[in-house]
Amino acid sequence: MPVHCIVWGKELYKLCFGPKVEESMLFEDEASLRAEREAEENEEAGENSHSGKETNGNASNKEDGENGKDSFEGELEGEKSTYMEHINNLREHMGIGSPNDNSIQIDESKLRFVAHQSLTALFQTEIEKQIKMDRYKTAEKVPIPLSSPDLENAISTDEIPPTEKDTYQQ
């Protein structure tokens, strides 16, 4: 379990602060979600045809038909994370990944607000969503979403970081 936490922490750091957000395993974009979904559907369609089962004709091409595209988009929403939009917004406010990294002016209050949104999406909303989707039904321990007051306290503290205290030694 500790190794998983360390790896996840490193991936989260790359996602939030890395020069290329795409290098994180936690990164997702709509195109990759769509490709993953289509690959799953093609695999299922192939299994059904090999096993002699009939398909309804929509398995391999969901975008055909009257409501096909809407149905596909709805399924994509179910798979889409709750945090990626907020992480992109956080990176934008910090100037990470933009060509003018050094010239951006950071509004601290706005940055705290955006950071709070990102943390809420990662550590509360996404966990609640995954629990509702039964992702952890076989897990020994189910993650517990952080509460809004805990997240608020983490963001609003004005405590000096340990590395900036006079007593810090490397």
N, C-alpha and C positions, 0 to 999 in steps of 0.2 A: 504494500500500500504506500509506503513512503516514496518508493521509486516512482510510482505513478504520479504522486503529487509534485515531485520535482520536475518530471517531464512536462506535466501539464502547466506548471508555473513557467517553465522556459518557453513553451509554445505561446502562452498568454503574453509573456513579455515581448516575444517576436511580433505577435499580432498587434499589440498596442504601441510599441516603440521601435520596432525593427525598421530598417530602411526600405524593405520590400515586404509588405503585408502578405503577399502571396506565398512567402516562405514558411508561414506558420501552418501547422496541421489544422488549426482552428479556423483558418480563413475559408470563406466560402463566397461564391458569387453565383448569380442566377444561372449563368451558362453551365457551370460545373454541376449544379443541382439538376438542371434539365438533362444534361448528358448522363448523369448517374441514374436518373429516373428512367430514361429511355433504354439504357442498358439493362436495367432490371426487368423492364417490360418485355424487351426482346428475348431475354433469357427465359422468362416465364412463358412466353409464346412458344419458344422452341421446346421447352419441357412439355407443354400441353400437346403440341403436335406429335412429339415422339411417343407420348403415353397414350395416344389415341383419344384424348379428351377433345371435345369441341370447344372452340373459343367463340366469343361473341363478335369477333371481327374488329373490335376496338383496341385490343391489347397492343398491337404493334403500331397503330397510328391513332393516337388519342386526339390529334388536332383535326381530324376529319369529322364531319357531321355538324349538326346544328349547335350543340352545346359542348362539343369536344374540347375546344380550346379553353372555355371557362372551367370545365371539369379538371383539365390538366393544371391550370393555374391554381385552382383550389387545392389540389393535391400537393403542388409545389409549395404553397403557403404552409401546409402542415409540416413539411420537411425543413423549411427555411428557419434559420435561427432567429431568435429575438434580439440578438446582440450585434450583428454585423453592421447594421446601419448606424448604431450608436458608436461603435468602435471607429468607423470611418469618420464620423463627425468629430470624435475626440482627436483623432490623428490630424484632421484638418485644422482644428483649433490650436493644436500644438505645433503646426507647421511641419509635421513629419511626412516625408514622401513628396513634398512639393518642391519645385525647382528653386523657390526662394526661401529655403529653410531658415536662413539667418535674418531675413528682413521682416519676418512676421511679428506683429505686436500682439502680445498675449494679455487678454483681459482676465485677471485672476478670478473674478466672481463668475464670469461666463465659463471659464475653464472648470471651476468647481462644480457648476451646474451640469455641464456636459459629462464630467467624470462621474458624478452621481448617477446620471442616466445610464452610463455605460456599465457601472458596477451593478446597478439594479437589474439591468438586462441580463448580465452574466450570472450573477449570484442569487437572483431571486426569480425573475420571470422565466428564464430558460430552464432552470431546475424544476420549477412548478410545471412547465410545459412537458418536460421529459417524464416527470412522474405521472402526469395525466395520460401520457401515451404508453404507459406501462413499460418503459425502457428498463426499469430497475426491478421487475417482478421476480427475477432470479438472483438478485444481488443480496449478499449477506447484510450489507448496510446500505440503506437508501440515503442519498444526500438530503440534507436539510437546508431549505432555502433560507438565506439571511433575511432578517426583518428590516423593514424600512428604517426604524430608529437606529439599528446597528450600522447600517450603511451611511446614514446621515452623520452619525458620530465619527465614522472613519474619514469622511470627507471634510467635516467642519473643524476638526481639531487643528489648533495652531501650535501644537507641540513641535519643538525643534527635533529634526531627525537625529538619531544617535550618531551618525557620521559627522554631524556638524557641531557636536558638543565638545567642549574642551577636554573632557575625559576620554574621548575616543582614541584608541590606539590600533594601528594596523599590525 
